[in-house]
Amino acid sequence: MKVLAIIPARYASTRFPAKALALIGEKSMIQRVYEQVLKVGIVDKTIVATDDDRIFKHVQTFGGAVEMTSENHPSGTDRCAEIAERHPEYDCIINVQGDEPFIQPEQIERAVRPLLDGNNIQISTLAKKINTEATLFNPNVVKVVFGATGQALYFSRQTIPFIRDVQETAWLEAQAFYKHIGLYTFRRATLLALTKLKESRLEKAERLEQLRWLEHGYKIQVALTDLETQGVDTPEDLERIKELYNLEN
């Protein structure tokens, strides 16, 4: 099975415009993501998918593969699907977030493995056990619950599951909770089919596109990682990451 990794990167971001080009040390965010993906041995090709000429030209400066896409895509998944449609030679498509500059190769491989090892897996993603109350009760952190075979049951910005008759301060001791890491792997045919689905009621409520897939009967396999991720949604997140990794600029 041939594996294509796609990194969606747009210039216009409400909370952090041009963040793909933001410098972290001597490299841009998109370059750091690209170079991390190149370290994954099971990935055959990596492409940045963008709708902006500035990002396109920047990726070319560091020798990266990049392709232009439509400006009208509502999500990174739709942007990935446009690229996947051009490359039918790849059976497995990874959607790697363009704002995870220190994503680890081991995490990407772990998210891909279910599709490579299981014929019935359509979509796989990643989750990490939650260890702090700040993360557990943060509505900006998406949580996932899954069944005995690792199949996702639901994703929510709320803390799930709710534990009855236990004080919230004791929830981490009473139950394992998992943070969803937005790294997806799709079978090519599945990815193309997903983009034709209409927005669903649960997706509208939570603003989580993966709920559309679940509502339409698609199964999502959840792989686990012990490694943390450091996403960048705001300029403040960028400063935090620079401090964490002792980087300037």
VENQUI-V843677 format. One record per pair of residues at least 12 apart in sequence whose ideal C-beta (glycine too) atoms are under 7 Angstrom apart, sorted by the first residue. I is the first residue (numbers start at 0). J is the second residue. D is the distance in Angstrom with one decimal. If there is no record, write none. Layout:
i=I j=J d=D
i=I j=J d=D
//
This chain:
i=0 j=90 d=4.6
i=0 j=91 d=5.2
i=0 j=115 d=5.9
i=1 j=43 d=5.0
i=1 j=88 d=6.1
i=1 j=89 d=4.8
i=1 j=90 d=5.6
i=1 j=91 d=6.9
i=2 j=41 d=5.7
i=2 j=42 d=5.1
i=2 j=43 d=5.2
i=2 j=89 d=6.7
i=2 j=91 d=4.5
i=2 j=93 d=6.7
i=2 j=111 d=6.3
i=3 j=43 d=6.6
i=3 j=44 d=5.3
i=3 j=46 d=6.9
i=3 j=83 d=6.9
i=3 j=86 d=5.9
i=3 j=89 d=3.7
i=3 j=92 d=5.4
i=4 j=36 d=4.9
i=4 j=42 d=4.8
i=4 j=45 d=4.5
i=4 j=93 d=4.3
i=4 j=95 d=5.5
i=5 j=46 d=5.4
i=5 j=48 d=5.3
i=5 j=79 d=4.4
i=5 j=82 d=5.1
i=5 j=92 d=6.4
i=5 j=93 d=6.8
i=5 j=94 d=6.0
i=5 j=95 d=7.0
i=6 j=29 d=7.0
i=6 j=32 d=5.6
i=6 j=33 d=6.3
i=6 j=36 d=6.8
i=6 j=47 d=4.9
i=6 j=48 d=6.8
i=6 j=95 d=4.9
i=6 j=97 d=4.9
i=7 j=48 d=5.0
i=7 j=75 d=3.5
i=7 j=78 d=4.2
i=7 j=79 d=6.0
i=7 j=94 d=6.9
i=7 j=97 d=5.8
i=8 j=29 d=5.2
i=8 j=47 d=5.5
i=8 j=48 d=6.9
i=8 j=49 d=4.7
i=8 j=54 d=5.3
i=8 j=97 d=4.1
i=9 j=49 d=6.5
i=9 j=50 d=5.7
i=9 j=51 d=6.4
i=10 j=51 d=3.7
i=10 j=53 d=6.2
i=10 j=54 d=5.9
i=14 j=232 d=5.7
i=14 j=233 d=5.1
i=15 j=232 d=6.5
i=15 j=233 d=5.4
i=15 j=234 d=5.8
i=18 j=98 d=6.1
i=18 j=231 d=6.1
i=19 j=54 d=5.4
i=19 j=97 d=5.6
i=20 j=53 d=6.8
i=20 j=54 d=6.6
i=20 j=57 d=5.9
i=21 j=237 d=5.7
i=22 j=248 d=4.3
i=23 j=100 d=5.6
i=23 j=240 d=6.5
i=23 j=241 d=6.2
i=23 j=246 d=5.6
i=24 j=246 d=3.8
i=24 j=247 d=6.6
i=24 j=248 d=6.0
i=27 j=57 d=6.5
i=28 j=98 d=6.5
i=28 j=100 d=4.9
i=28 j=231 d=6.5
i=29 j=47 d=6.4
i=29 j=54 d=6.7
i=29 j=58 d=6.5
i=29 j=97 d=5.7
i=30 j=61 d=5.1
i=31 j=100 d=3.8
i=31 j=101 d=7.0
i=32 j=95 d=6.5
i=32 j=97 d=5.6
i=32 j=99 d=6.2
i=32 j=100 d=5.6
i=32 j=102 d=6.6
i=33 j=45 d=6.3
i=33 j=47 d=6.4
i=33 j=63 d=5.0
i=35 j=102 d=5.2
i=35 j=104 d=6.3
i=36 j=95 d=5.6
i=36 j=107 d=6.5
i=38 j=104 d=4.2
i=39 j=104 d=4.6
i=39 j=107 d=4.8
i=39 j=108 d=5.6
i=41 j=108 d=6.0
i=41 j=111 d=6.1
i=42 j=93 d=7.0
i=44 j=64 d=7.0
i=45 j=64 d=6.3
i=46 j=64 d=4.8
i=46 j=65 d=6.7
i=46 j=66 d=5.7
i=46 j=82 d=5.9
i=47 j=63 d=5.8
i=47 j=64 d=6.9
i=47 j=65 d=4.3
i=48 j=66 d=5.9
i=48 j=68 d=5.1
i=48 j=78 d=4.8
i=48 j=79 d=6.3
i=48 j=82 d=4.8
i=49 j=65 d=6.4
i=49 j=67 d=6.6
i=49 j=68 d=6.7
i=50 j=67 d=6.7
i=50 j=68 d=5.4
i=50 j=69 d=6.5
i=50 j=70 d=4.5
i=55 j=67 d=6.0
i=66 j=82 d=5.8
i=68 j=81 d=4.8
i=68 j=82 d=6.7
i=69 j=81 d=6.3
i=74 j=208 d=5.7
i=75 j=94 d=6.1
i=76 j=94 d=6.2
i=76 j=193 d=6.6
i=76 j=194 d=6.6
i=76 j=208 d=6.3
i=77 j=194 d=5.1
i=79 j=92 d=6.2
i=79 j=94 d=4.8
i=79 j=190 d=6.6
i=80 j=190 d=5.3
i=80 j=191 d=5.6
i=80 j=194 d=4.4
i=83 j=187 d=5.5
i=83 j=190 d=5.5
i=83 j=191 d=6.6
i=84 j=191 d=6.4
i=89 j=187 d=6.3
i=90 j=186 d=6.7
i=90 j=187 d=5.7
i=91 j=111 d=6.7
i=91 j=114 d=5.4
i=91 j=115 d=6.9
i=91 j=184 d=6.3
i=91 j=186 d=6.6
i=92 j=185 d=4.9
i=92 j=187 d=5.6
i=92 j=190 d=5.3
i=93 j=107 d=6.6
i=93 j=111 d=6.1
i=93 j=184 d=5.0
i=94 j=183 d=4.5
i=95 j=107 d=6.7
i=95 j=182 d=6.3
i=96 j=181 d=5.5
i=96 j=182 d=6.6
i=96 j=230 d=6.7
i=98 j=230 d=5.5
i=98 j=231 d=4.5
i=98 j=232 d=6.8
i=99 j=228 d=5.7
i=99 j=230 d=5.4
i=100 j=231 d=6.9
i=100 j=240 d=7.0
i=101 j=229 d=5.3
i=102 j=228 d=6.3
i=103 j=226 d=5.1
i=105 j=226 d=6.5
i=106 j=125 d=6.1
i=106 j=182 d=6.6
i=106 j=224 d=5.1
i=106 j=226 d=5.5
i=107 j=182 d=6.7
i=109 j=125 d=6.5
i=109 j=222 d=4.9
i=109 j=224 d=5.5
i=110 j=123 d=5.7
i=110 j=124 d=6.3
i=110 j=125 d=4.6
i=110 j=182 d=4.8
i=110 j=184 d=5.3
i=110 j=222 d=5.6
i=111 j=184 d=4.9
i=112 j=222 d=6.6
i=113 j=220 d=4.4
i=113 j=222 d=5.9
i=114 j=184 d=5.3
i=114 j=186 d=6.4
i=120 j=220 d=5.0
i=121 j=186 d=5.7
i=121 j=189 d=4.5
i=121 j=217 d=5.8
i=121 j=218 d=5.8
i=122 j=183 d=6.4
i=122 j=185 d=5.5
i=122 j=189 d=6.2
i=122 j=212 d=6.6
i=122 j=217 d=6.1
i=122 j=218 d=7.0
i=122 j=219 d=4.7
i=122 j=220 d=6.9
i=123 j=184 d=4.7
i=123 j=219 d=7.0
i=123 j=220 d=4.3
i=123 j=222 d=6.0
i=124 j=179 d=6.9
i=124 j=182 d=6.3
i=124 j=183 d=5.2
i=124 j=219 d=5.8
i=124 j=221 d=5.9
i=125 j=180 d=4.1
i=125 j=182 d=4.9
i=125 j=222 d=5.5
i=125 j=224 d=5.6
i=126 j=143 d=5.2
i=126 j=177 d=4.2
i=126 j=178 d=6.4
i=126 j=179 d=5.4
i=126 j=180 d=6.2
i=126 j=221 d=5.1
i=126 j=223 d=5.8
i=127 j=177 d=6.7
i=127 j=178 d=5.1
i=127 j=180 d=6.1
i=127 j=224 d=5.3
i=127 j=225 d=6.9
i=127 j=227 d=6.7
i=128 j=175 d=6.0
i=128 j=177 d=5.9
i=129 j=176 d=4.3
i=129 j=177 d=6.4
i=129 j=178 d=5.2
i=132 j=171 d=6.7
i=134 j=178 d=6.2
i=135 j=158 d=5.6
i=135 j=170 d=6.7
i=135 j=171 d=6.4
i=135 j=176 d=5.7
i=136 j=158 d=5.7
i=138 j=156 d=4.5
i=140 j=178 d=5.5
i=141 j=154 d=5.7
i=141 j=156 d=6.0
i=141 j=179 d=4.3
i=141 j=207 d=6.4
i=142 j=155 d=5.7
i=142 j=158 d=6.3
i=142 j=159 d=5.2
i=142 j=176 d=6.2
i=142 j=177 d=6.4
i=142 j=178 d=6.3
i=142 j=179 d=6.4
i=143 j=177 d=5.3
i=143 j=179 d=4.3
i=143 j=221 d=6.1
i=144 j=159 d=5.3
i=144 j=160 d=5.9
i=145 j=221 d=4.5
i=149 j=220 d=5.6
i=149 j=221 d=5.1
i=150 j=218 d=5.6
i=150 j=219 d=6.9
i=150 j=220 d=6.1
i=151 j=213 d=6.8
i=151 j=219 d=4.1
i=151 j=221 d=5.2
i=154 j=179 d=5.8
i=154 j=207 d=5.3
i=154 j=209 d=5.5
i=154 j=210 d=6.1
i=155 j=205 d=6.1
i=156 j=205 d=5.8
i=158 j=176 d=7.0
i=160 j=174 d=6.7
i=162 j=174 d=5.6
i=180 j=224 d=7.0
i=180 j=228 d=5.3
i=189 j=217 d=7.0
i=193 j=212 d=5.9
i=196 j=211 d=5.6
i=196 j=215 d=5.3
i=198 j=211 d=6.3
i=199 j=211 d=4.3
i=199 j=214 d=4.2
i=201 j=214 d=5.7
i=229 j=243 d=6.7
//
